[in-house]
């Protein structure tokens, strides 16, 4: 069965984080829904780059995803936090013990806010570490704790995406994709 992932985009998202995830998974042949949380498919990054989403998040509520993964960025993470649709999708993902992840500000601003880090180790951008109440901030580049994967930020985005890919499709596929990107995995 084909794997399917969701990457929600909100105004002010961190482009390198979002598109690293999309790129790694599409290289692996995974179906990726790049979903706008607002009412416009054209979403502007935190550095004023326009990206065209594939779908609206509101149209994704009946889909089953193997992974939901959040890019960071400010105010992107704050805008993701305010999406009731996204909060419900994430809570459903967690209750079904399915994989979800977040990078940069999103672990603290979104996952922590919605109780999705409770009892889990996590990492995030150092500027947001004091907002992680659930457990100690590990400071590692990527943290895997059960069905939740978190990462520090833009500089760790490809490593984060490859770790998620390895969990979802196995180490062989992870190494194959990494090799095509001239990365040792």
Secondary structure, DSSP 8 states (H G I E B T S, - for coil): ---EEEEEE-TTB-HHHHHHHHHHHHHTT-EEEEEESSS-SEEEBTTS-EEE-SEEGGGGTT---SEEEE---TTHHHHHHT-HHHHHHHHHHHHTT-EEEEETTHIIIIIITTTTTTT--B---GGGGGG--SS-B---SEEEETTEEEE--GGGHHHHHHHHHHHHH-HHHHHHHHHHTT---
